[in-house]
Amino acid sequence: QVQLVESGGGLVQAGGSLRLSCTASGSILSIYDMGWYRQAPGKQRELVATITFGGSTTYADSVKGRFTISRDNAKNTVLLQMNSLKPEDTTVYYCNADVRAWSRTRLVYWGQGTQVTVSS
């Protein structure tokens, strides 16, 4: 089985920074795309940033210039550096990974979520 574990969330003042980390573990053969999503109460889960195995990235318009996604393929880890945080960034952030297991099964996995709270 494959598990994704996030860390790095917390409480920060507006204008501050946080660094989220997500590490995949288990019988992993390879990981294709990885990403970060967030979901506010009453809203659909939205894409924050994605990164391919080769390092190509995409960002939501709302975070461009403030957030940076990166990954360490050797460690099966994806990071999200969040700068210039705003109160509207407050919500739960979820890690996502498209994983090929040693069994050859390919599935999309989600982390349990980590809370980010930005005070005004």
Secondary structure, DSSP 8 states (H G I E B T S, - for coil): -EEEEEE--EEEETT--EEEEEEEEESEEEEEEEEEEEE-TTS--EEEEEE-TT--EEE-TTTTTTEEEEEEGGGTEEEEEE-S--GGG-EEEEEEEEEEETTS-EEEEE---EEEEEE-
